């Protein structure tokens, strides 16, 4: 199996490490709340075409996601979707959270995202190699563009 995925006009490997935190970094992601978040995140990711949660770790005050998102979606769009739907579900299932988080704002406004993939040095070498390979190819083949 290839590590790359395919869409109709692209081949990609887009993996992201995302960290989201409850507002005020309160340690509420424990027990039933943690289990609910885990189940809901996997369920919501499966609703989006080719969005896969590869790893998930829930700490009492934040969540780490390793997620594959195809290039047809914006990372911010997927994070907003996940945070919004999980938040709604949490307030419906755990009324006590409404006393801690007024105004139905469970998550902090931002999030942390980092791309995961080939390291920069490997990409630099590949790009340089491609230039060198192209020049060698030009020397061995007659110029067909003129």
Secondary structure as the mmCIF struct_conf table of DSSP 4:
data_model
#
loop_
_struct_conf.conf_type_id
_struct_conf.id
_struct_conf.beg_label_comp_id
_struct_conf.beg_label_asym_id
_struct_conf.beg_label_seq_id
_struct_conf.end_label_comp_id
_struct_conf.end_label_asym_id
_struct_conf.end_label_seq_id
BEND BEND1 UNK A 3 UNK A 3
STRN STRN1 UNK A 5 UNK A 6
BEND BEND2 UNK A 8 UNK A 9
STRN STRN2 UNK A 11 UNK A 12
STRN STRN3 UNK A 15 UNK A 20
STRN STRN4 UNK A 22 UNK A 22
HELX_RH_3T_P HELX_RH_3T_P1 UNK A 23 UNK A 25
BEND BEND3 UNK A 27 UNK A 27
HELX_RH_AL_P HELX_RH_AL_P1 UNK A 31 UNK A 47
BEND BEND4 UNK A 48 UNK A 48
TURN_TY1_P TURN_TY1_P1 UNK A 49 UNK A 50
STRN STRN5 UNK A 52 UNK A 59
TURN_TY1_P TURN_TY1_P2 UNK A 60 UNK A 61
STRN STRN6 UNK A 62 UNK A 68
TURN_TY1_P TURN_TY1_P3 UNK A 71 UNK A 72
BEND BEND5 UNK A 73 UNK A 73
HELX_RH_AL_P HELX_RH_AL_P2 UNK A 75 UNK A 93
TURN_TY1_P TURN_TY1_P4 UNK A 95 UNK A 95
HELX_RH_AL_P HELX_RH_AL_P3 UNK A 96 UNK A 100
BEND BEND6 UNK A 101 UNK A 101
HELX_RH_3T_P HELX_RH_3T_P2 UNK A 102 UNK A 104
STRN STRN7 UNK A 107 UNK A 107
BEND BEND7 UNK A 109 UNK A 109
STRN STRN8 UNK A 112 UNK A 116
BEND BEND8 UNK A 117 UNK A 118
HELX_RH_AL_P HELX_RH_AL_P4 UNK A 120 UNK A 140
BEND BEND9 UNK A 141 UNK A 141
#
